[in-house]
Amino acid sequence: MQKRVLSKAIALAVATLGTGAAFAQSSVTLYGNIDVGFDHTTRKAKTFGATMPVSTLLTTANGGKLSTNRVSPDMSSQSSLGFKGTEDLGGGMKAGFVLEGQPLADTGSLSRDGRIFGRQAFASVTTPYGEVRIGRQYAPIFFSSALVTTERFGGTDLFIEGGLTNNLHVRWDNAITYSAQVGDFRGQLGYSPNAGAAAKIDGDRGAAGTSSSSILGGANAGAEASNHRGASTGGFLAYTGGDLTLTGGLSYTSFHGANLSAGTTATGLVSLANLDSYKVANLGFKYVLADTGFTFNGAFGRGTYDFVNGSQTATALSPELAIPNALRISSLVLGTRYTIGSMAFLAQWSETKFRNGNHGKDTSYMLGAEYSLSKRTTLYSRLGSTKDKAIGPDVLLTATGVRETPVFIGGGLNPDARSSIVAVGVRHTF
């Protein structure tokens, strides 16, 4: 399979968006990617004892500092193991399927809440006028960031912020999409009757709630609901001309009053609000200076969580929820990559913030280096840091279950403090 800037699984998803790639008359292919490394994470704060219904680990007892050594998966890319099949139907038509899971190389278990095919599971029909897919698949707005990132959407890739990402802006359950390419333009439209929203939404995947509670996009969240809870629509459009790529995406999810809660198994859940809807838009660019080895990238997004009026509970965790109608967020991500021979160097910076309420924000940077041992095997290193100020989006929205970022996987919530990581690892594609 071809090796691209994105991971193999993402490249597969992108490559079939109306590109007209040639296939054998009938074929089934096994493919995948394994990414595993060793990292050292540090969390530290100058102040202690933030009052919030999640575990606050940084206290005066440990001096406001915690460090952890880990064998960690998916740092530079997301591991995958999949099967894809195609059949040439003649007349420019093809039938196909993709079944793709995400094994975790540190423990041998499965990510995506243990789903066997949690990354993608869909059947497709391709015609001369475009492609239709039905099943679990990437949300259309995902491609607005995936096509312009300097990275591969692994645990240190900040470009996922360009979609103001909760899980429903990476993948949808129950989805039907249509994609096509015309000249230098390609795009996709999609709809899901429930992309993955349970009646009770929290960050513990039901551990502290009832069997019906789940993080957005959790394994028990995507059953179709009679009130259209979780119904999602969206699309993206991209232009590629020479060295320049421009992207734009839109997405909308209707929650129909799903309860938003935060908490832990120890503290129990605290109801914060009932969600009405979420809407988001983003723009992205990538510019390649082929003669110099440099690539420059950027993404910007704005999103709004609308609440059911009068349902908000003002707490020390979430002064934003005292706002009558909505919680507004914006994100800016910039990056660059320099390639020389078998070496590559990359850098990213992002700022994600609330545009109302306490104006909390998360500011992050990531530096990386890679060395290609072969076409399939790469050694990498990463150095990154995230600073949360005034309880920013990562802390608040991850605690409630409406956001699950991959940045510094497993680093834990860190209210009004800094998280840092140093990592080395290996990535192999097949």
C-alpha positions as CSV (number, residue, x, y, z in Angstrom):
1,M,0.0,0.0,0.0
2,Q,1.1,3.6,-0.6
3,K,2.7,5.4,2.3
4,R,1.3,8.9,2.8
5,V,1.5,11.8,5.3
6,L,-1.5,10.4,7.1
7,S,-1.7,7.0,8.6
8,K,-2.6,4.1,6.4
9,A,-6.2,3.9,7.8
10,I,-6.7,7.6,7.2
11,A,-5.1,7.4,3.8
12,L,-7.5,4.6,2.8
13,A,-10.5,6.8,3.9
14,V,-9.2,9.8,1.9
15,A,-8.1,7.9,-1.2
16,T,-11.6,6.6,-2.0
17,L,-13.3,10.0,-1.9
18,G,-14.1,10.0,-5.6
19,T,-10.6,9.7,-6.8
20,G,-11.3,6.9,-9.3
21,A,-8.4,4.7,-8.2
22,A,-8.0,1.5,-10.1
23,F,-8.9,-1.8,-8.4
24,A,-8.5,-5.5,-9.4
25,Q,-11.7,-7.2,-10.6
26,S,-12.2,-8.7,-7.1
27,S,-9.8,-8.4,-4.2
28,V,-9.5,-8.5,-0.4
29,T,-6.6,-6.9,1.3
30,L,-5.2,-7.1,4.9
31,Y,-3.5,-3.9,6.0
32,G,-2.5,-2.1,9.2
33,N,-0.3,0.0,11.3
34,I,1.3,-0.6,14.7
35,D,2.6,2.4,16.7
36,V,4.1,2.0,20.2
37,G,6.5,3.9,22.3
38,F,7.9,4.8,25.7
39,D,7.1,8.2,27.3
40,H,7.5,10.2,30.5
41,T,4.6,12.5,31.4
42,T,4.6,15.2,34.0
43,R,1.8,17.3,35.5
44,K,2.4,20.2,37.8
45,A,0.6,23.2,39.2
46,K,1.4,26.3,41.3
47,T,-2.0,26.2,43.0
48,F,-3.9,23.3,44.4
49,G,-7.4,22.1,45.4
50,A,-9.5,23.2,42.4
51,T,-13.1,22.4,43.2
52,M,-14.6,20.3,40.5
53,P,-16.5,17.0,40.3
54,V,-13.5,15.1,38.8
55,S,-10.4,13.7,40.4
56,T,-8.0,16.5,41.2
57,L,-4.7,14.7,41.5
58,L,-2.4,17.7,42.0
59,T,-2.6,18.5,45.7
60,T,-0.4,19.9,48.5
61,A,0.3,16.3,49.5
62,N,2.3,15.6,46.4
63,G,3.7,19.1,46.0
64,G,1.5,19.8,42.9
65,K,3.5,17.5,40.7
66,L,3.0,14.0,39.3
67,S,5.2,12.0,36.9
68,T,4.6,8.7,35.1
69,N,6.6,6.4,32.9
70,R,4.6,4.4,30.4
71,V,4.7,2.1,27.4
72,S,2.1,3.9,25.4
73,P,0.4,3.2,22.0
74,D,-0.6,5.5,19.2
75,M,1.7,8.4,19.9
76,S,2.7,9.4,16.4
77,S,-0.2,7.6,14.6
78,Q,-3.2,5.5,15.4
79,S,-2.7,1.7,15.2
80,S,-5.0,-0.2,13.0
81,L,-5.8,-3.6,11.6
82,G,-8.2,-3.9,8.8
83,F,-9.7,-5.7,5.8
84,K,-10.8,-4.0,2.7
85,G,-12.4,-5.6,-0.4
86,T,-13.5,-4.4,-3.8
87,E,-15.4,-6.0,-6.7
88,D,-15.5,-4.5,-10.2
89,L,-19.1,-4.5,-11.3
90,G,-18.4,-3.1,-14.8
91,G,-19.6,0.1,-16.4
92,G,-17.4,2.2,-14.0
93,M,-19.1,0.7,-10.9
94,K,-17.5,-1.0,-8.0
95,A,-18.7,-2.6,-4.7
96,G,-16.6,-2.6,-1.6
97,F,-16.2,-2.8,2.1
98,V,-13.9,-1.8,5.0
99,L,-13.7,-3.5,8.4
100,E,-11.1,-1.8,10.6
101,G,-10.2,-2.1,14.3
102,Q,-7.6,-0.4,16.6
103,P,-5.4,-2.8,18.6
104,L,-3.4,-1.3,21.5
105,A,0.2,-2.5,21.3
106,D,0.9,-1.9,25.0
107,T,-1.7,-4.4,26.3
108,G,-3.0,-6.2,23.2
109,S,-6.5,-5.0,23.9
110,L,-8.8,-3.0,21.6
111,S,-9.4,0.7,21.6
112,R,-12.7,2.4,20.7
113,D,-14.4,0.9,23.8
114,G,-13.3,-2.6,22.8
115,R,-15.1,-2.7,19.5
116,I,-13.7,-5.2,17.1
117,F,-14.1,-2.8,14.1
118,G,-14.3,0.5,16.0
119,R,-12.5,2.5,13.5
120,Q,-14.5,1.8,10.4
121,A,-17.2,-0.8,9.3
122,F,-19.0,0.1,6.1
123,A,-20.1,-1.2,2.7
124,S,-19.8,1.0,-0.4
125,V,-20.9,1.4,-4.0
126,T,-18.8,3.5,-6.4
127,T,-20.2,4.9,-9.6
128,P,-18.9,7.3,-12.2
129,Y,-20.8,10.0,-10.3
130,G,-19.3,9.4,-6.8
131,E,-19.4,6.9,-3.9
132,V,-22.0,6.0,-1.3
133,R,-20.9,4.4,2.0
134,I,-23.2,3.0,4.7
135,G,-22.0,2.1,8.2
136,R,-19.6,3.4,10.8
137,Q,-17.2,5.7,9.2
138,Y,-15.3,9.0,9.4
139,A,-17.4,12.1,9.9
140,P,-17.2,14.4,6.9
141,I,-15.7,17.3,8.9
142,F,-12.8,15.0,9.9
143,F,-11.3,15.4,6.5
144,S,-11.0,19.1,6.8
145,S,-8.3,18.6,9.3
146,A,-6.9,15.2,8.1
147,L,-6.0,16.6,4.7
148,V,-3.9,19.5,6.1
149,T,-2.2,18.1,9.3
150,T,1.6,17.8,9.5
151,E,1.1,14.6,11.5
152,R,-1.0,11.4,11.4
153,F,-3.7,12.1,14.1
154,G,-1.8,10.2,16.8
155,G,-1.7,11.1,20.5
156,T,0.5,14.2,20.0
157,D,-1.2,15.6,16.8
158,L,-2.7,19.0,17.7
159,F,-4.5,19.4,14.4
160,I,-7.4,17.4,15.6
161,E,-8.3,20.7,17.4
162,G,-9.1,22.2,14.0
163,G,-12.4,20.3,14.2
164,L,-13.0,21.4,17.8
165,T,-13.2,17.7,18.2
166,N,-15.4,15.6,20.2
167,N,-15.7,12.0,19.1
168,L,-18.6,12.7,16.8
169,H,-16.3,14.9,14.6
170,V,-14.0,12.0,14.0
171,R,-16.4,9.0,13.5
172,W,-20.2,8.5,13.2
173,D,-22.2,5.4,13.9
174,N,-25.1,4.6,11.6
175,A,-23.8,6.9,8.9
176,I,-24.6,7.3,5.2
177,T,-22.3,9.5,3.1
178,Y,-21.9,10.6,-0.5
179,S,-18.5,11.7,-1.9
180,A,-17.3,12.9,-5.3
181,Q,-14.5,14.6,-7.0
182,V,-14.7,17.2,-9.8
183,G,-11.4,18.5,-11.2
184,D,-9.4,19.9,-8.3
185,F,-12.4,19.8,-5.9
186,R,-13.5,16.9,-3.8
187,G,-16.1,16.7,-1.0
188,Q,-18.5,14.7,1.0
189,L,-22.0,15.0,2.5
190,G,-23.2,12.8,5.3
191,Y,-26.2,12.0,7.7
192,S,-26.6,9.8,10.7
193,P,-29.9,9.2,12.7
194,N,-27.6,8.8,15.8
195,A,-23.9,9.3,15.3
196,G,-23.3,8.3,18.9
197,A,-25.1,10.2,21.7
198,A,-26.7,8.4,24.7
199,A,-29.5,9.8,26.8
200,K,-26.9,10.6,29.5
201,I,-23.5,11.9,28.5
202,D,-20.6,11.7,30.8
203,G,-16.8,11.2,30.7
204,D,-16.8,7.8,32.5
205,R,-18.5,5.7,29.9
206,G,-21.2,4.6,32.3
207,A,-18.9,3.6,35.2
208,A,-20.3,6.3,37.5
209,G,-23.8,6.5,36.0
210,T,-26.4,4.1,34.6
211,S,-26.1,1.6,31.8
212,S,-27.4,4.2,29.4
213,S,-24.7,6.8,30.1
214,S,-21.7,7.1,27.8
215,I,-19.0,9.4,26.5
216,L,-20.0,10.8,23.1
217,G,-19.3,8.2,20.5
218,G,-19.1,5.4,23.1
219,A,-19.9,1.8,22.3
220,N,-23.4,2.0,23.9
221,A,-24.3,5.4,22.6
222,G,-25.2,4.9,19.0
223,A,-28.6,3.1,19.1
224,E,-31.2,5.0,17.0
225,A,-33.6,7.0,19.2
226,S,-37.2,7.8,18.5
227,N,-36.7,11.4,19.4
228,H,-33.7,11.7,16.9
229,R,-31.2,12.2,19.7
230,G,-27.7,12.3,18.1
231,A,-28.9,13.0,14.6
232,S,-26.0,14.5,12.7
233,T,-25.5,16.2,9.4
234,G,-22.3,17.6,7.9
235,G,-20.0,18.0,4.9
236,F,-16.6,19.1,3.7
237,L,-15.1,20.5,0.6
238,A,-11.4,20.5,-0.4
239,Y,-9.4,22.2,-3.2
240,T,-6.0,20.9,-4.2
241,G,-4.1,22.9,-6.9
242,G,-0.4,22.3,-7.3
243,D,1.3,22.8,-3.9
244,L,-1.8,24.3,-2.1
245,T,-4.6,22.5,-0.4
246,L,-7.6,24.4,1.1
247,T,-10.4,22.8,3.1
248,G,-13.7,23.7,4.9
249,G,-16.1,21.7,6.9
250,L,-19.5,22.0,8.7
251,S,-21.2,19.6,11.2
252,Y,-24.4,19.7,13.3
253,T,-25.6,17.4,16.0
254,S,-29.0,17.5,17.6
255,F,-29.1,16.2,21.2
256,H,-32.8,16.7,22.0
257,G,-32.2,17.4,25.7
258,A,-29.6,14.6,26.5
259,N,-28.3,15.1,30.0
260,L,-24.7,16.3,30.4
261,S,-23.0,15.2,33.6
262,A,-19.5,15.1,35.1
263,G,-18.0,13.0,37.9
264,T,-16.1,9.9,38.8
265,T,-16.9,6.5,40.3
266,A,-15.9,7.9,43.7
267,T,-17.8,11.1,43.6
268,G,-20.8,10.1,41.6
269,L,-22.2,12.1,38.7
270,V,-23.2,15.8,38.9
271,S,-25.8,17.0,36.4
272,L,-24.6,20.2,34.6
273,A,-27.1,20.8,31.8
274,N,-29.2,19.4,29.1
275,L,-27.8,19.7,25.6
276,D,-29.9,21.0,22.7
277,S,-27.4,20.9,19.8
278,Y,-23.8,21.4,18.7
279,K,-22.7,23.1,15.5
280,V,-19.1,23.6,14.3
281,A,-17.3,25.0,11.2
282,N,-13.6,24.9,10.3
283,L,-11.1,25.9,7.7
284,G,-7.7,24.5,6.9
285,F,-4.7,24.9,4.6
286,K,-1.5,23.1,3.6
287,Y,1.2,24.6,1.4
288,V,4.1,22.5,0.2
289,L,7.4,24.1,-0.8
290,A,8.7,21.0,-2.6
291,D,12.1,22.4,-3.6
292,T,12.9,23.3,0.1
293,G,11.4,20.3,1.9
294,F,9.1,22.6,4.0
295,T,5.4,22.2,4.5
296,F,3.2,24.8,6.3
297,N,-0.2,24.0,7.7
298,G,-3.0,25.6,9.6
299,A,-6.6,25.1,10.8
300,F,-9.2,27.3,12.5
301,G,-12.6,26.3,13.9
302,R,-15.5,27.7,15.9
303,G,-18.2,25.6,17.6
304,T,-21.2,26.2,19.9
305,Y,-22.9,23.9,22.4
306,D,-26.5,25.1,22.9
307,F,-28.2,24.2,26.2
308,V,-31.9,23.7,26.9
309,N,-32.8,27.0,28.6
310,G,-33.0,26.8,32.3
311,S,-31.3,23.4,32.6
312,Q,-27.8,24.6,33.5
313,T,-26.4,24.1,37.0
314,A,-23.7,26.7,37.8
315,T,-20.8,25.0,39.7
316,A,-17.3,25.9,40.5
317,L,-16.3,23.4,37.7
318,S,-18.3,25.2,35.1
319,P,-19.1,28.9,35.5
320,E,-19.6,28.8,31.7
321,L,-22.8,26.8,32.3
322,A,-24.3,29.8,34.1
323,I,-24.6,31.4,30.7
324,P,-28.3,31.3,29.6
325,N,-28.0,29.7,26.2
326,A,-24.6,28.5,24.9
327,L,-21.0,27.6,25.4
328,R,-18.8,28.9,22.5
329,I,-15.4,27.6,21.6
330,S,-12.7,28.5,19.1
331,S,-9.4,26.9,18.0
332,L,-6.4,27.9,16.0
333,V,-3.6,25.4,15.1
334,L,-0.4,26.1,13.1
335,G,2.3,23.6,12.1
336,T,5.3,23.0,9.9
337,R,7.2,20.0,8.7
338,Y,10.7,19.8,7.2
339,T,11.9,16.7,5.3
340,I,15.5,16.0,4.3
341,G,16.4,12.6,3.1
342,S,15.3,10.0,5.6
343,M,14.8,12.6,8.4
344,A,11.8,14.7,9.1
345,F,11.3,17.5,11.7
346,L,7.9,18.9,12.7
347,A,6.4,21.5,15.0
348,Q,2.8,22.4,16.0
349,W,1.2,25.1,18.2
350,S,-2.5,25.4,19.2
351,E,-4.8,27.5,21.3
352,T,-8.3,26.3,22.1
353,K,-10.5,28.6,24.2
354,F,-14.0,29.5,25.4
355,R,-15.3,32.6,23.8
356,N,-17.6,33.3,26.7
357,G,-17.9,32.4,30.4
358,N,-14.5,32.4,32.2
359,H,-12.6,32.5,28.9
360,G,-10.6,29.5,29.9
361,K,-8.1,28.2,27.4
362,D,-5.6,25.5,26.6
363,T,-2.3,26.4,24.9
364,S,-0.2,23.6,23.5
365,Y,3.0,22.9,21.5
366,M,4.5,19.8,20.1
367,L,8.0,19.2,18.6
368,G,9.0,16.0,16.8
369,A,11.6,14.2,14.8
370,E,11.4,11.0,12.6
371,Y,13.8,8.8,10.9
372,S,12.7,6.3,8.2
373,L,14.5,3.0,8.5
374,S,12.6,1.8,5.5
375,K,9.4,2.5,3.5
376,R,7.4,0.8,6.3
377,T,9.3,1.4,9.5
378,T,10.0,4.7,11.2
379,L,11.6,5.7,14.5
380,Y,10.2,8.9,16.1
381,S,10.5,11.2,19.1
382,R,8.1,13.8,20.5
383,L,8.3,16.6,23.0
384,G,5.1,18.4,24.0
385,S,3.3,20.5,26.6
386,T,-0.2,21.8,27.3
387,K,-1.1,24.6,29.7
388,D,-4.6,24.8,31.0
389,K,-5.8,28.2,32.2
390,A,-8.9,29.0,34.2
391,I,-10.3,25.5,33.5
392,G,-10.1,25.4,29.8
393,P,-11.9,23.2,27.2
394,D,-9.8,20.1,27.6
395,V,-10.5,19.8,31.3
396,L,-14.2,20.8,31.3
397,L,-15.3,19.1,28.2
398,T,-13.4,15.9,28.7
399,A,-14.8,15.6,32.2
400,T,-18.3,15.9,30.8
401,G,-17.8,13.4,28.0
402,V,-18.5,15.8,25.1
403,R,-14.8,16.0,24.2
404,E,-12.0,13.4,24.0
405,T,-8.8,14.7,22.6
406,P,-5.8,12.4,21.7
407,V,-3.3,15.0,22.9
408,F,-0.8,13.3,25.3
409,I,-2.9,10.2,25.6
410,G,-3.4,9.1,29.3
411,G,-1.9,12.2,30.7
412,G,-5.1,12.8,32.8
413,L,-7.0,16.0,33.4
414,N,-5.0,18.9,34.7
415,P,-7.1,21.9,35.7
416,D,-5.3,25.3,35.7
417,A,-1.9,23.5,35.4
418,R,0.6,22.2,32.8
419,S,1.1,18.7,31.3
420,S,4.3,17.7,29.5
421,I,5.5,14.6,27.6
422,V,8.7,13.3,26.3
423,A,8.4,10.2,24.1
424,V,10.3,7.9,21.7
425,G,8.8,5.1,19.7
426,V,8.5,3.0,16.5
427,R,5.8,2.9,13.8
428,H,5.4,0.0,11.3
429,T,2.9,-0.2,8.5
430,F,1.9,-3.2,6.5
